[in-house]
């Protein structure tokens, strides 16, 4: 069995088709299809339903998917571990973070950790949409993920493969420019919405479905970036559900006003995720430091 076959298998799922996956893997489609066939022959059963209009996994393919992702993640971890053993340079901690938290939460949180104990590693932070961050974690290209969490919102980081600690709280609230206050904008818009790749959008939809809130009218503007929606709200373009951590200064300065009441807010937690499997030594040391900080905060 060739690990390349598993990479091809995961690429088909991620890209949503054989042709796009072959392009992403920089290989001709006939050669790509032959490698998928080799994997299916090794497994002993088809992994994709080729009679469907869109690419769909067979039950066997569904069962193989989490194992393939975990094997590839472990291989990447092993590669980095072996490389670090051969080098004398400082190990690098690999973080993924949603855009909003990379701007507002990550810097002061890291500074607070370092105030107690200096980190012996360099840090690499990748800010992306929630969808992109989850893919970085699943592929083994990030050791930690900083993101917002709501119990009603589904996550691609399954509890059997990933775990997390709660670092703080935040709240999504409807905000708009002062010129829209008192105009009925909360009920009638215009609305500034999160795109499908956004974790904030995922949380909002789940919370509203749970609370049986009717969906909003067609948005006037959408983006996966909370910072962009907040900027458009400041410009008077409409109502945005923005995290308090991002717009607290705007609210205090009067550039934005909160609309509605407590029933329109969505409470969230800020989590740090990691794989359950063993990580590199620097990552494990950092995780211990985070847990100690969380335990101390709970005692206080």
Protein Blocks (a to p, Z undefined) as FASTA:
>chain_A
ZZklmmmmmmmmmnopaklmmmmnopafklmmmmmmmmmmmnopafbdfkbmbdcddfkl
mmmmmmmmmmmmmmmmmmmmmmmmmpcbdcdddddddfklmmmmmmmmmmmmmmmoccfb
dcddddddfklmmmmmmnopafbdcddddfklccfbdfklgccddfbdcdddddddfklg
onlmmmnopaddddfklmklmmmmmmmmmnopacddddfbdcfbfklmmmmmmnonaccd
ddfklmmmmmmnopaccehjfklpccddddddddfbdcdfklmmmmmmmmmmmmmmmmZZ
